């Protein structure tokens, strides 16, 4: 019987007033919830957040095969 693996990606975003780049985003990632959070990052650019999410989705898709 095949095992189903569940990943989790949590995004928490806030603004830091007065900063030249006010966006702050914390991302917590795991490709298997039974392992707990495998990686945590804090990012200040929207495009970088998109890239982290895209890479995580690709990793989930690749390891599902």
HELIX and SHEET records of a PDB file:
HELIX    1   1 UNK A   33  UNK A   35  5                                   3    
HELIX    2   2 UNK A   46  UNK A   63  1                                  18    
SHEET    1   A 3 UNK A   8  UNK A  15  0                                        
SHEET    2   A 3 UNK A  23  UNK A  30 -1                                        
SHEET    3   A 3 UNK A  39  UNK A  43 -1                                        
END                                                                             
